[in-house]
Amino acid sequence: MNAIYIARNRSVAYRRLGDEILLMSSRDPNLFTLNGVGALLWESADGKTPLGEIVARRVLEEYDVTQEEALRDAEEFARSLAEQGVLRISDRPISD
């Protein structure tokens, strides 16, 4: 399976509120609220670290979930936010 890299879209404003993160895209008036896992993935989306490594190092350390389930959910989450223009996804590291 190919590695997936995720990076935050720089035009998205965000703010941490407790365990959640609130996102607002400059592209449209939609607001997104990310739960604890989503917030963890958002903060880890540096474009350089493969998503599988983020899941293994961060998600599996904090949540009781299998690696397969966590990776599947993380990929689904990333693709959903990419469709909204909030995250960028690539099969190679993303440079700014």
C-alpha positions in Angstrom: 0.0 0.0 0.0 1.3 3.4 -0.9 2.0 6.0 1.8 -0.4 8.9 2.1 0.8 12.3 3.3 -1.5 15.0 4.6 -1.0 18.8 5.0 -3.2 21.5 6.3 -4.4 24.0 3.8 -2.8 27.3 4.8 -5.9 29.3 4.0 -7.9 27.6 6.7 -8.2 29.4 10.0 -8.3 27.2 13.1 -8.6 27.4 16.9 -8.3 24.8 19.6 -11.2 24.7 22.0 -10.5 22.2 24.7 -10.1 18.8 23.0 -11.7 20.0 19.7 -10.5 22.1 16.9 -12.8 24.5 15.0 -11.8 25.1 11.4 -13.1 27.8 9.0 -12.2 27.7 5.3 -11.7 31.0 3.4 -13.3 29.2 0.4 -16.8 29.1 1.9 -18.6 30.0 5.1 -18.6 26.4 6.4 -17.3 25.7 9.9 -15.8 22.3 10.8 -15.5 20.9 14.3 -12.9 18.2 14.8 -13.1 15.8 17.7 -10.1 14.6 19.7 -8.9 12.2 17.0 -9.5 14.7 14.2 -7.7 17.4 16.1 -4.8 15.1 16.6 -4.6 14.3 12.9 -5.0 18.0 12.0 -2.2 19.1 14.3 0.0 16.3 12.9 -0.7 17.1 9.2 2.8 18.5 8.4 3.0 17.1 4.8 6.2 15.2 5.7 5.0 12.4 8.0 3.1 9.5 6.3 -0.4 9.1 7.7 0.3 5.6 8.7 3.2 6.8 10.9 0.9 9.5 12.5 -1.7 6.9 13.3 0.9 4.5 14.8 2.7 7.1 16.8 -0.2 9.3 17.9 -3.6 7.7 17.5 -2.7 4.2 18.7 -0.9 5.6 21.7 -4.0 7.5 22.9 -7.0 5.4 21.7 -8.0 1.8 22.1 -8.4 0.8 18.4 -6.8 -1.6 16.0 -4.2 -0.2 13.6 -6.3 -1.3 10.6 -9.4 0.4 11.9 -7.5 3.6 12.9 -5.7 3.8 9.5 -8.9 3.2 7.6 -10.8 5.9 9.6 -7.9 8.3 9.3 -7.8 7.9 5.5 -11.5 8.4 5.3 -11.3 11.5 7.5 -8.4 13.0 5.4 -10.2 12.4 2.1 -13.4 14.0 3.4 -11.5 17.1 4.5 -9.6 17.1 1.3 -12.9 17.2 -0.6 -13.8 20.3 1.4 -10.4 21.9 0.6 -9.3 21.8 4.2 -6.5 19.3 3.9 -4.2 18.4 1.0 -3.4 14.8 0.3 -0.5 13.3 -1.8 1.2 10.0 -2.3 4.6 11.8 -1.7 5.7 14.4 0.9 4.0 17.8 0.4 6.3 20.8 0.4 4.9 24.3 1.0 
